[in-house]
Amino acid sequence: MPVAELCREHGMSNASFYKWRAKYGGLDASMIAQTKTLEDENRRLKKMFAKLSMQSELLKKAHGKK
């Protein structure tokens, strides 16, 4: 099936298809699941780091340090 037809059928752009293929094309289902799990954990850790960094800055300002 041509890519253009497949994309039209699923309501996505050709560019999205090729980005997805570049990212996940060589992976099997278990590797994709593991990648998604790691991406979720990375997102959670980034949020945690941002929150702790903000708290640290506030504590430094509260104690008069820079």
mmCIF file as Biopython writes it, N, C-alpha, C and O atoms, coordinates in Angstrom:
data_model
#
loop_
_atom_site.group_PDB
_atom_site.id
_atom_site.type_symbol
_atom_site.label_atom_id
_atom_site.label_alt_id
_atom_site.label_comp_id
_atom_site.label_asym_id
_atom_site.label_entity_id
_atom_site.label_seq_id
_atom_site.pdbx_PDB_ins_code
_atom_site.Cartn_x
_atom_site.Cartn_y
_atom_site.Cartn_z
_atom_site.occupancy
_atom_site.B_iso_or_equiv
_atom_site.auth_seq_id
_atom_site.auth_asym_id
_atom_site.pdbx_PDB_model_num
ATOM 1   N N  . MET A ? 1  ? 0.850  -1.171 0.000  1.0 0.0 1  A 1 
ATOM 2   C CA . MET A ? 1  ? 0.000  0.000  0.000  1.0 0.0 1  A 1 
ATOM 3   C C  . MET A ? 1  ? 0.902  1.243  0.000  1.0 0.0 1  A 1 
ATOM 4   O O  . MET A ? 1  ? 1.841  1.311  0.793  1.0 0.0 1  A 1 
ATOM 5   N N  . PRO A ? 2  ? 0.644  2.198  -0.847 1.0 0.0 2  A 1 
ATOM 6   C CA . PRO A ? 2  ? 1.456  3.421  -0.870 1.0 0.0 2  A 1 
ATOM 7   C C  . PRO A ? 2  ? 1.314  4.222  0.430  1.0 0.0 2  A 1 
ATOM 8   O O  . PRO A ? 2  ? 0.252  4.231  1.052  1.0 0.0 2  A 1 
ATOM 9   N N  . VAL A ? 3  ? 2.388  4.887  0.825  1.0 0.0 3  A 1 
ATOM 10  C CA . VAL A ? 3  ? 2.412  5.663  2.062  1.0 0.0 3  A 1 
ATOM 11  C C  . VAL A ? 3  ? 1.318  6.728  2.057  1.0 0.0 3  A 1 
ATOM 12  O O  . VAL A ? 3  ? 0.631  6.913  3.062  1.0 0.0 3  A 1 
ATOM 13  N N  . ALA A ? 4  ? 1.150  7.428  0.940  1.0 0.0 4  A 1 
ATOM 14  C CA . ALA A ? 4  ? 0.145  8.492  0.867  1.0 0.0 4  A 1 
ATOM 15  C C  . ALA A ? 4  ? -1.257 7.946  1.147  1.0 0.0 4  A 1 
ATOM 16  O O  . ALA A ? 4  ? -2.045 8.574  1.856  1.0 0.0 4  A 1 
ATOM 17  N N  . GLU A ? 5  ? -1.556 6.787  0.592  1.0 0.0 5  A 1 
ATOM 18  C CA . GLU A ? 5  ? -2.876 6.177  0.808  1.0 0.0 5  A 1 
ATOM 19  C C  . GLU A ? 5  ? -3.045 5.741  2.261  1.0 0.0 5  A 1 
ATOM 20  O O  . GLU A ? 5  ? -4.102 5.951  2.855  1.0 0.0 5  A 1 
ATOM 21  N N  . LEU A ? 6  ? -2.026 5.146  2.822  1.0 0.0 6  A 1 
ATOM 22  C CA . LEU A ? 6  ? -2.059 4.711  4.217  1.0 0.0 6  A 1 
ATOM 23  C C  . LEU A ? 6  ? -2.279 5.900  5.149  1.0 0.0 6  A 1 
ATOM 24  O O  . LEU A ? 6  ? -3.085 5.829  6.076  1.0 0.0 6  A 1 
ATOM 25  N N  . CYS A ? 7  ? -1.565 6.983  4.900  1.0 0.0 7  A 1 
ATOM 26  C CA . CYS A ? 7  ? -1.697 8.181  5.732  1.0 0.0 7  A 1 
ATOM 27  C C  . CYS A ? 7  ? -3.087 8.786  5.615  1.0 0.0 7  A 1 
ATOM 28  O O  . CYS A ? 7  ? -3.675 9.203  6.612  1.0 0.0 7  A 1 
ATOM 29  N N  . ARG A ? 8  ? -3.610 8.832  4.399  1.0 0.0 8  A 1 
ATOM 30  C CA . ARG A ? 8  ? -4.958 9.363  4.181  1.0 0.0 8  A 1 
ATOM 31  C C  . ARG A ? 8  ? -5.984 8.524  4.936  1.0 0.0 8  A 1 
ATOM 32  O O  . ARG A ? 8  ? -6.900 9.061  5.560  1.0 0.0 8  A 1 
ATOM 33  N N  . GLU A ? 9  ? -5.824 7.210  4.875  1.0 0.0 9  A 1 
ATOM 34  C CA . GLU A ? 9  ? -6.754 6.293  5.532  1.0 0.0 9  A 1 
ATOM 35  C C  . GLU A ? 9  ? -6.776 6.500  7.039  1.0 0.0 9  A 1 
ATOM 36  O O  . GLU A ? 9  ? -7.829 6.382  7.666  1.0 0.0 9  A 1 
ATOM 37  N N  . HIS A ? 10 ? -5.610 6.812  7.631  1.0 0.0 10 A 1 
ATOM 38  C CA . HIS A ? 10 ? -5.516 6.969  9.078  1.0 0.0 10 A 1 
ATOM 39  C C  . HIS A ? 10 ? -5.511 8.424  9.525  1.0 0.0 10 A 1 
ATOM 40  O O  . HIS A ? 10 ? -5.360 8.708  10.714 1.0 0.0 10 A 1 
ATOM 41  N N  . GLY A ? 11 ? -5.674 9.340  8.588  1.0 0.0 11 A 1 
ATOM 42  C CA . GLY A ? 11 ? -5.791 10.756 8.928  1.0 0.0 11 A 1 
ATOM 43  C C  . GLY A ? 11 ? -4.517 11.368 9.481  1.0 0.0 11 A 1 
ATOM 44  O O  . GLY A ? 11 ? -4.571 12.162 10.420 1.0 0.0 11 A 1 
ATOM 45  N N  . MET A ? 12 ? -3.385 11.014 8.919  1.0 0.0 12 A 1 
ATOM 46  C CA . MET A ? 12 ? -2.110 11.574 9.372  1.0 0.0 12 A 1 
ATOM 47  C C  . MET A ? 12 ? -1.323 12.082 8.171  1.0 0.0 12 A 1 
ATOM 48  O O  . MET A ? 12 ? -1.575 11.685 7.033  1.0 0.0 12 A 1 
ATOM 49  N N  . SER A ? 13 ? -0.365 12.966 8.441  1.0 0.0 13 A 1 
ATOM 50  C CA . SER A ? 13 ? 0.439  13.516 7.352  1.0 0.0 13 A 1 
ATOM 51  C C  . SER A ? 13 ? 1.570  12.560 6.984  1.0 0.0 13 A 1 
ATOM 52  O O  . SER A ? 13 ? 1.959  11.701 7.776  1.0 0.0 13 A 1 
ATOM 53  N N  . ASN A ? 14 ? 2.086  12.725 5.776  1.0 0.0 14 A 1 
ATOM 54  C CA . ASN A ? 14 ? 3.231  11.917 5.348  1.0 0.0 14 A 1 
ATOM 55  C C  . ASN A ? 14 ? 4.435  12.190 6.245  1.0 0.0 14 A 1 
ATOM 56  O O  . ASN A ? 14 ? 5.184  11.273 6.583  1.0 0.0 14 A 1 
ATOM 57  N N  . ALA A ? 15 ? 4.620  13.466 6.633  1.0 0.0 15 A 1 
ATOM 58  C CA . ALA A ? 15 ? 5.750  13.830 7.489  1.0 0.0 15 A 1 
ATOM 59  C C  . ALA A ? 15 ? 5.678  13.099 8.828  1.0 0.0 15 A 1 
ATOM 60  O O  . ALA A ? 15 ? 6.694  12.617 9.328  1.0 0.0 15 A 1 
ATOM 61  N N  . SER A ? 16 ? 4.483  13.017 9.408  1.0 0.0 16 A 1 
ATOM 62  C CA . SER A ? 16 ? 4.315  12.290 10.676 1.0 0.0 16 A 1 
ATOM 63  C C  . SER A ? 16 ? 4.672  10.824 10.522 1.0 0.0 16 A 1 
ATOM 64  O O  . SER A ? 16 ? 5.316  10.233 11.389 1.0 0.0 16 A 1 
ATOM 65  N N  . PHE A ? 17 ? 4.245  10.242 9.407  1.0 0.0 17 A 1 
ATOM 66  C CA . PHE A ? 17 ? 4.564  8.839  9.149  1.0 0.0 17 A 1 
ATOM 67  C C  . PHE A ? 17 ? 6.073  8.618  9.102  1.0 0.0 17 A 1 
ATOM 68  O O  . PHE A ? 17 ? 6.594  7.696  9.729  1.0 0.0 17 A 1 
ATOM 69  N N  . TYR A ? 18 ? 6.767  9.468  8.358  1.0 0.0 18 A 1 
ATOM 70  C CA . TYR A ? 18 ? 8.208  9.282  8.203  1.0 0.0 18 A 1 
ATOM 71  C C  . TYR A ? 18 ? 8.962  9.560  9.510  1.0 0.0 18 A 1 
ATOM 72  O O  . TYR A ? 18 ? 9.972  8.913  9.786  1.0 0.0 18 A 1 
ATOM 73  N N  . LYS A ? 19 ? 8.485  10.508 10.309 1.0 0.0 19 A 1 
ATOM 74  C CA . LYS A ? 19 ? 9.099  10.749 11.624 1.0 0.0 19 A 1 
ATOM 75  C C  . LYS A ? 19 ? 8.910  9.526  12.516 1.0 0.0 19 A 1 
ATOM 76  O O  . LYS A ? 19 ? 9.839  9.092  13.199 1.0 0.0 19 A 1 
ATOM 77  N N  . TRP A ? 20 ? 7.688  8.973  12.502 1.0 0.0 20 A 1 
ATOM 78  C CA . TRP A ? 20 ? 7.407  7.791  13.298 1.0 0.0 20 A 1 
ATOM 79  C C  . TRP A ? 20 ? 8.276  6.628  12.842 1.0 0.0 20 A 1 
ATOM 80  O O  . TRP A ? 20 ? 8.837  5.908  13.669 1.0 0.0 20 A 1 
ATOM 81  N N  . ARG A ? 21 ? 8.391  6.440  11.535 1.0 0.0 21 A 1 
ATOM 82  C CA . ARG A ? 21 ? 9.192  5.339  11.002 1.0 0.0 21 A 1 
ATOM 83  C C  . ARG A ? 21 ? 10.663 5.501  11.365 1.0 0.0 21 A 1 
ATOM 84  O O  . ARG A ? 21 ? 11.336 4.519  11.678 1.0 0.0 21 A 1 
ATOM 85  N N  . ALA A ? 22 ? 11.170 6.742  11.325 1.0 0.0 22 A 1 
ATOM 86  C CA . ALA A ? 22 ? 12.564 6.977  11.686 1.0 0.0 22 A 1 
ATOM 87  C C  . ALA A ? 22 ? 12.811 6.660  13.162 1.0 0.0 22 A 1 
ATOM 88  O O  . ALA A ? 22 ? 13.876 6.165  13.531 1.0 0.0 22 A 1 
ATOM 89  N N  . LYS A ? 23 ? 11.818 6.950  13.997 1.0 0.0 23 A 1 
ATOM 90  C CA . LYS A ? 23 ? 11.985 6.732  15.435 1.0 0.0 23 A 1 
ATOM 91  C C  . LYS A ? 23 ? 11.763 5.275  15.834 1.0 0.0 23 A 1 
ATOM 92  O O  . LYS A ? 23 ? 12.518 4.730  16.639 1.0 0.0 23 A 1 
ATOM 93  N N  . TYR A ? 24 ? 10.726 4.640  15.273 1.0 0.0 24 A 1 
ATOM 94  C CA . TYR A ? 24 ? 10.325 3.307  15.719 1.0 0.0 24 A 1 
ATOM 95  C C  . TYR A ? 24 ? 10.450 2.215  14.662 1.0 0.0 24 A 1 
ATOM 96  O O  . TYR A ? 24 ? 10.124 1.060  14.939 1.0 0.0 24 A 1 
ATOM 97  N N  . GLY A ? 25 ? 10.908 2.543  13.473 1.0 0.0 25 A 1 
ATOM 98  C CA . GLY A ? 25 ? 10.907 1.601  12.358 1.0 0.0 25 A 1 
ATOM 99  C C  . GLY A ? 25 ? 11.605 0.283  12.600 1.0 0.0 25 A 1 
ATOM 100 O O  . GLY A ? 25 ? 11.097 -0.751 12.168 1.0 0.0 25 A 1 
ATOM 101 N N  . GLY A ? 26 ? 12.746 0.267  13.271 1.0 0.0 26 A 1 
ATOM 102 C CA . GLY A ? 26 ? 13.495 -0.963 13.453 1.0 0.0 26 A 1 
ATOM 103 C C  . GLY A ? 26 ? 13.221 -1.683 14.756 1.0 0.0 26 A 1 
ATOM 104 O O  . GLY A ? 26 ? 13.898 -2.661 15.074 1.0 0.0 26 A 1 
ATOM 105 N N  . LEU A ? 27 ? 12.239 -1.219 15.516 1.0 0.0 27 A 1 
ATOM 106 C CA . LEU A ? 27 ? 11.964 -1.798 16.835 1.0 0.0 27 A 1 
ATOM 107 C C  . LEU A ? 27 ? 10.807 -2.775 16.780 1.0 0.0 27 A 1 
ATOM 108 O O  . LEU A ? 27 ? 9.871  -2.611 15.999 1.0 0.0 27 A 1 
ATOM 109 N N  . ASP A ? 28 ? 10.887 -3.813 17.637 1.0 0.0 28 A 1 
ATOM 110 C CA . ASP A ? 28 ? 9.737  -4.694 17.755 1.0 0.0 28 A 1 
ATOM 111 C C  . ASP A ? 28 ? 8.846  -4.180 18.891 1.0 0.0 28 A 1 
ATOM 112 O O  . ASP A ? 28 ? 9.187  -3.197 19.549 1.0 0.0 28 A 1 
ATOM 113 N N  . ALA A ? 29 ? 7.733  -4.828 19.116 1.0 0.0 29 A 1 
ATOM 114 C CA . ALA A ? 29 ? 6.732  -4.339 20.070 1.0 0.0 29 A 1 
ATOM 115 C C  . ALA A ? 29 ? 7.289  -4.177 21.482 1.0 0.0 29 A 1 
ATOM 116 O O  . ALA A ? 29 ? 6.984  -3.188 22.149 1.0 0.0 29 A 1 
ATOM 117 N N  . SER A ? 30 ? 8.098  -5.124 21.949 1.0 0.0 30 A 1 
ATOM 118 C CA . SER A ? 30 ? 8.627  -5.032 23.309 1.0 0.0 30 A 1 
ATOM 119 C C  . SER A ? 30 ? 9.611  -3.872 23.440 1.0 0.0 30 A 1 
ATOM 120 O O  . SER A ? 30 ? 9.673  -3.220 24.483 1.0 0.0 30 A 1 
ATOM 121 N N  . MET A ? 31 ? 10.377 -3.619 22.382 1.0 0.0 31 A 1 
ATOM 122 C CA . MET A ? 31 ? 11.324 -2.510 22.419 1.0 0.0 31 A 1 
ATOM 123 C C  . MET A ? 31 ? 10.591 -1.163 22.407 1.0 0.0 31 A 1 
ATOM 124 O O  . MET A ? 31 ? 11.029 -0.210 23.051 1.0 0.0 31 A 1 
ATOM 125 N N  . ILE A ? 32 ? 9.483  -1.090 21.677 1.0 0.0 32 A 1 
ATOM 126 C CA . ILE A ? 32 ? 8.681  0.133  21.659 1.0 0.0 32 A 1 
ATOM 127 C C  . ILE A ? 32 ? 8.081  0.376  23.041 1.0 0.0 32 A 1 
ATOM 128 O O  . ILE A ? 32 ? 8.079  1.509  23.522 1.0 0.0 32 A 1 
ATOM 129 N N  . ALA A ? 33 ? 7.578  -0.662 23.678 1.0 0.0 33 A 1 
ATOM 130 C CA . ALA A ? 33 ? 7.008  -0.537 25.021 1.0 0.0 33 A 1 
ATOM 131 C C  . ALA A ? 33 ? 8.074  -0.079 26.009 1.0 0.0 33 A 1 
ATOM 132 O O  . ALA A ? 33 ? 7.813  0.776  26.856 1.0 0.0 33 A 1 
ATOM 133 N N  . GLN A ? 34 ? 9.268  -0.642 25.904 1.0 0.0 34 A 1 
ATOM 134 C CA . GLN A ? 34 ? 10.359 -0.251 26.793 1.0 0.0 34 A 1 
ATOM 135 C C  . GLN A ? 34 ? 10.747 1.209  26.548 1.0 0.0 34 A 1 
ATOM 136 O O  . GLN A ? 34 ? 11.013 1.946  27.498 1.0 0.0 34 A 1 
ATOM 137 N N  . THR A ? 35 ? 10.781 1.625  25.296 1.0 0.0 35 A 1 
ATOM 138 C CA . THR A ? 35 ? 11.112 3.004  24.960 1.0 0.0 35 A 1 
ATOM 139 C C  . THR A ? 35 ? 10.076 3.950  25.550 1.0 0.0 35 A 1 
ATOM 140 O O  . THR A ? 35 ? 10.435 4.975  26.130 1.0 0.0 35 A 1 
ATOM 141 N N  . LYS A ? 36 ? 8.801  3.620  25.410 1.0 0.0 36 A 1 
ATOM 142 C CA . LYS A ? 36 ? 7.735  4.454  25.964 1.0 0.0 36 A 1 
ATOM 143 C C  . LYS A ? 36 ? 7.855  4.544  27.486 1.0 0.0 36 A 1 
ATOM 144 O O  . LYS A ? 36 ? 7.673  5.619  28.058 1.0 0.0 36 A 1 
ATOM 145 N N  . THR A ? 37 ? 8.160  3.425  28.145 1.0 0.0 37 A 1 
ATOM 146 C CA . THR A ? 37 ? 8.331  3.416  29.595 1.0 0.0 37 A 1 
ATOM 147 C C  . THR A ? 37 ? 9.485  4.326  30.005 1.0 0.0 37 A 1 
ATOM 148 O O  . THR A ? 37 ? 9.363  5.097  30.957 1.0 0.0 37 A 1 
ATOM 149 N N  . LEU A ? 38 ? 10.597 4.237  29.291 1.0 0.0 38 A 1 
ATOM 150 C CA . LEU A ? 38 ? 11.749 5.081  29.597 1.0 0.0 38 A 1 
ATOM 151 C C  . LEU A ? 38 ? 11.457 6.554  29.335 1.0 0.0 38 A 1 
ATOM 152 O O  . LEU A ? 38 ? 11.911 7.418  30.085 1.0 0.0 38 A 1 
ATOM 153 N N  . GLU A ? 39 ? 10.707 6.848  28.281 1.0 0.0 39 A 1 
ATOM 154 C CA . GLU A ? 39 ? 10.336 8.233  27.995 1.0 0.0 39 A 1 
ATOM 155 C C  . GLU A ? 39 ? 9.438  8.793  29.093 1.0 0.0 39 A 1 
ATOM 156 O O  . GLU A ? 39 ? 9.587  9.950  29.488 1.0 0.0 39 A 1 
ATOM 157 N N  . ASP A ? 40 ? 8.504  7.977  29.590 1.0 0.0 40 A 1 
ATOM 158 C CA . ASP A ? 40 ? 7.622  8.408  30.683 1.0 0.0 40 A 1 
ATOM 159 C C  . ASP A ? 40 ? 8.426  8.668  31.954 1.0 0.0 40 A 1 
ATOM 160 O O  . ASP A ? 40 ? 8.200  9.664  32.642 1.0 0.0 40 A 1 
ATOM 161 N N  . GLU A ? 41 ? 9.362  7.774  32.264 1.0 0.0 41 A 1 
ATOM 162 C CA . GLU A ? 41 ? 10.196 7.952  33.452 1.0 0.0 41 A 1 
ATOM 163 C C  . GLU A ? 41 ? 11.065 9.200  33.306 1.0 0.0 41 A 1 
ATOM 164 O O  . GLU A ? 41 ? 11.231 9.958  34.262 1.0 0.0 41 A 1 
ATOM 165 N N  . ASN A ? 42 ? 11.614 9.412  32.128 1.0 0.0 42 A 1 
ATOM 166 C CA . ASN A ? 42 ? 12.440 10.589 31.874 1.0 0.0 42 A 1 
ATOM 167 C C  . ASN A ? 42 ? 11.621 11.870 32.070 1.0 0.0 42 A 1 
ATOM 168 O O  . ASN A ? 42 ? 12.100 12.824 32.683 1.0 0.0 42 A 1 
ATOM 169 N N  . ARG A ? 43 ? 10.405 11.893 31.559 1.0 0.0 43 A 1 
ATOM 170 C CA . ARG A ? 43 ? 9.511  13.039 31.711 1.0 0.0 43 A 1 
ATOM 171 C C  . ARG A ? 43 ? 9.235  13.305 33.195 1.0 0.0 43 A 1 
ATOM 172 O O  . ARG A ? 43 ? 9.263  14.451 33.644 1.0 0.0 43 A 1 
ATOM 173 N N  . ARG A ? 44 ? 8.968  12.233 33.949 1.0 0.0 44 A 1 
ATOM 174 C CA . ARG A ? 44 ? 8.688  12.355 35.386 1.0 0.0 44 A 1 
ATOM 175 C C  . ARG A ? 44 ? 9.897  12.896 36.138 1.0 0.0 44 A 1 
ATOM 176 O O  . ARG A ? 44 ? 9.761  13.754 37.010 1.0 0.0 44 A 1 
ATOM 177 N N  . LEU A ? 45 ? 11.078 12.392 35.798 1.0 0.0 45 A 1 
ATOM 178 C CA . LEU A ? 45 ? 12.294 12.841 36.468 1.0 0.0 45 A 1 
ATOM 179 C C  . LEU A ? 45 ? 12.626 14.292 36.131 1.0 0.0 45 A 1 
ATOM 180 O O  . LEU A ? 45 ? 13.120 15.025 36.988 1.0 0.0 45 A 1 
ATOM 181 N N  . LYS A ? 46 ? 12.365 14.712 34.906 1.0 0.0 46 A 1 
ATOM 182 C CA . LYS A ? 46 ? 12.596 16.106 34.524 1.0 0.0 46 A 1 
ATOM 183 C C  . LYS A ? 46 ? 11.689 17.040 35.320 1.0 0.0 46 A 1 
ATOM 184 O O  . LYS A ? 46 ? 12.125 18.099 35.773 1.0 0.0 46 A 1 
ATOM 185 N N  . LYS A ? 47 ? 10.423 16.644 35.490 1.0 0.0 47 A 1 
ATOM 186 C CA . LYS A ? 47 ? 9.496  17.448 36.288 1.0 0.0 47 A 1 
ATOM 187 C C  . LYS A ? 47 ? 9.963  17.522 37.735 1.0 0.0 47 A 1 
ATOM 188 O O  . LYS A ? 47 ? 9.916  18.584 38.356 1.0 0.0 47 A 1 
ATOM 189 N N  . MET A ? 48 ? 10.413 16.389 38.269 1.0 0.0 48 A 1 
ATOM 190 C CA . MET A ? 48 ? 10.897 16.346 39.639 1.0 0.0 48 A 1 
ATOM 191 C C  . MET A ? 48 ? 12.118 17.248 39.799 1.0 0.0 48 A 1 
ATOM 192 O O  . MET A ? 48 ? 12.220 17.985 40.781 1.0 0.0 48 A 1 
ATOM 193 N N  . PHE A ? 49 ? 13.037 17.196 38.850 1.0 0.0 49 A 1 
ATOM 194 C CA . PHE A ? 49 ? 14.232 18.028 38.894 1.0 0.0 49 A 1 
ATOM 195 C C  . PHE A ? 49 ? 13.865 19.507 38.854 1.0 0.0 49 A 1 
ATOM 196 O O  . PHE A ? 49 ? 14.426 20.308 39.601 1.0 0.0 49 A 1 
ATOM 197 N N  . ALA A ? 50 ? 12.930 19.868 37.988 1.0 0.0 50 A 1 
ATOM 198 C CA . ALA A ? 50 ? 12.507 21.269 37.879 1.0 0.0 50 A 1 
ATOM 199 C C  . ALA A ? 50 ? 11.897 21.749 39.191 1.0 0.0 50 A 1 
ATOM 200 O O  . ALA A ? 50 ? 12.176 22.860 39.641 1.0 0.0 50 A 1 
ATOM 201 N N  . LYS A ? 51 ? 11.077 20.923 39.794 1.0 0.0 51 A 1 
ATOM 202 C CA . LYS A ? 51 ? 10.439 21.288 41.062 1.0 0.0 51 A 1 
ATOM 203 C C  . LYS A ? 51 ? 11.488 21.461 42.160 1.0 0.0 51 A 1 
ATOM 204 O O  . LYS A ? 51 ? 11.438 22.430 42.917 1.0 0.0 51 A 1 
ATOM 205 N N  . LEU A ? 52 ? 12.434 20.531 42.250 1.0 0.0 52 A 1 
ATOM 206 C CA . LEU A ? 52 ? 13.474 20.619 43.272 1.0 0.0 52 A 1 
ATOM 207 C C  . LEU A ? 52 ? 14.406 21.804 43.029 1.0 0.0 52 A 1 
ATOM 208 O O  . LEU A ? 52 ? 14.870 22.430 43.982 1.0 0.0 52 A 1 
ATOM 209 N N  . SER A ? 53 ? 14.679 22.114 41.780 1.0 0.0 53 A 1 
ATOM 210 C CA . SER A ? 53 ? 15.515 23.267 41.457 1.0 0.0 53 A 1 
ATOM 211 C C  . SER A ? 53 ? 14.823 24.559 41.892 1.0 0.0 53 A 1 
ATOM 212 O O  . SER A ? 53 ? 15.459 25.456 42.446 1.0 0.0 53 A 1 
ATOM 213 N N  . MET A ? 54 ? 13.526 24.643 41.639 1.0 0.0 54 A 1 
ATOM 214 C CA . MET A ? 54 ? 12.764 25.822 42.039 1.0 0.0 54 A 1 
ATOM 215 C C  . MET A ? 54 ? 12.751 25.956 43.561 1.0 0.0 54 A 1 
ATOM 216 O O  . MET A ? 54 ? 12.923 27.054 44.091 1.0 0.0 54 A 1 
ATOM 217 N N  . GLN A ? 55 ? 12.549 24.856 44.253 1.0 0.0 55 A 1 
ATOM 218 C CA . GLN A ? 55 ? 12.555 24.880 45.716 1.0 0.0 55 A 1 
ATOM 219 C C  . GLN A ? 55 ? 13.918 25.311 46.242 1.0 0.0 55 A 1 
ATOM 220 O O  . GLN A ? 55 ? 14.001 26.076 47.203 1.0 0.0 55 A 1 
ATOM 221 N N  . SER A ? 56 ? 14.967 24.832 45.627 1.0 0.0 56 A 1 
ATOM 222 C CA . SER A ? 56 ? 16.318 25.199 46.031 1.0 0.0 56 A 1 
ATOM 223 C C  . SER A ? 56 ? 16.555 26.691 45.856 1.0 0.0 56 A 1 
ATOM 224 O O  . SER A ? 56 ? 17.116 27.339 46.740 1.0 0.0 56 A 1 
ATOM 225 N N  . GLU A ? 57 ? 16.134 27.237 44.729 1.0 0.0 57 A 1 
ATOM 226 C CA . GLU A ? 57 ? 16.287 28.674 44.484 1.0 0.0 57 A 1 
ATOM 227 C C  . GLU A ? 57 ? 15.498 29.488 45.496 1.0 0.0 57 A 1 
ATOM 228 O O  . GLU A ? 57 ? 15.986 30.505 45.988 1.0 0.0 57 A 1 
ATOM 229 N N  . LEU A ? 58 ? 14.289 29.055 45.810 1.0 0.0 58 A 1 
ATOM 230 C CA . LEU A ? 58 ? 13.482 29.768 46.794 1.0 0.0 58 A 1 
ATOM 231 C C  . LEU A ? 58 ? 14.121 29.731 48.171 1.0 0.0 58 A 1 
ATOM 232 O O  . LEU A ? 58 ? 14.102 30.727 48.894 1.0 0.0 58 A 1 
ATOM 233 N N  . LEU A ? 59 ? 14.688 28.589 48.537 1.0 0.0 59 A 1 
ATOM 234 C CA . LEU A ? 59 ? 15.358 28.479 49.833 1.0 0.0 59 A 1 
ATOM 235 C C  . LEU A ? 59 ? 16.603 29.359 49.892 1.0 0.0 59 A 1 
ATOM 236 O O  . LEU A ? 59 ? 16.884 29.971 50.923 1.0 0.0 59 A 1 
ATOM 237 N N  . LYS A ? 60 ? 17.345 29.424 48.798 1.0 0.0 60 A 1 
ATOM 238 C CA . LYS A ? 60 ? 18.526 30.281 48.750 1.0 0.0 60 A 1 
ATOM 239 C C  . LYS A ? 60 ? 18.132 31.741 48.922 1.0 0.0 60 A 1 
ATOM 240 O O  . LYS A ? 60 ? 18.785 32.480 49.660 1.0 0.0 60 A 1 
ATOM 241 N N  . LYS A ? 61 ? 17.071 32.157 48.247 1.0 0.0 61 A 1 
ATOM 242 C CA . LYS A ? 61 ? 16.609 33.546 48.356 1.0 0.0 61 A 1 
ATOM 243 C C  . LYS A ? 61 ? 16.102 33.827 49.764 1.0 0.0 61 A 1 
ATOM 244 O O  . LYS A ? 61 ? 16.319 34.915 50.297 1.0 0.0 61 A 1 
ATOM 245 N N  . ALA A ? 62 ? 15.429 32.852 50.369 1.0 0.0 62 A 1 
ATOM 246 C CA . ALA A ? 62 ? 14.897 33.029 51.722 1.0 0.0 62 A 1 
ATOM 247 C C  . ALA A ? 62 ? 16.015 33.181 52.754 1.0 0.0 62 A 1 
ATOM 248 O O  . ALA A ? 62 ? 15.847 33.848 53.776 1.0 0.0 62 A 1 
ATOM 249 N N  . HIS A ? 63 ? 17.140 32.562 52.475 1.0 0.0 63 A 1 
ATOM 250 C CA . HIS A ? 63 ? 18.273 32.645 53.398 1.0 0.0 63 A 1 
ATOM 251 C C  . HIS A ? 63 ? 19.237 33.764 53.028 1.0 0.0 63 A 1 
ATOM 252 O O  . HIS A ? 63 ? 20.276 33.924 53.668 1.0 0.0 63 A 1 
ATOM 253 N N  . GLY A ? 64 ? 18.906 34.530 52.012 1.0 0.0 64 A 1 
ATOM 254 C CA . GLY A ? 64 ? 19.719 35.669 51.627 1.0 0.0 64 A 1 
ATOM 255 C C  . GLY A ? 64 ? 20.975 35.315 50.866 1.0 0.0 64 A 1 
ATOM 256 O O  . GLY A ? 64 ? 21.906 36.119 50.807 1.0 0.0 64 A 1 
ATOM 257 N N  . LYS A ? 65 ? 21.025 34.138 50.284 1.0 0.0 65 A 1 
ATOM 258 C CA . LYS A ? 65 ? 22.189 33.721 49.506 1.0 0.0 65 A 1 
ATOM 259 C C  . LYS A ? 65 ? 21.849 33.760 48.021 1.0 0.0 65 A 1 
ATOM 260 O O  . LYS A ? 65 ? 20.684 33.655 47.636 1.0 0.0 65 A 1 
ATOM 261 N N  . LYS A ? 66 ? 22.870 33.910 47.200 1.0 0.0 66 A 1 
ATOM 262 C CA . LYS A ? 66 ? 22.635 33.845 45.752 1.0 0.0 66 A 1 
ATOM 263 C C  . LYS A ? 66 ? 23.564 32.861 45.109 1.0 0.0 66 A 1 
ATOM 264 O O  . LYS A ? 66 ? 23.516 32.669 43.894 1.0 0.0 66 A 1 
#
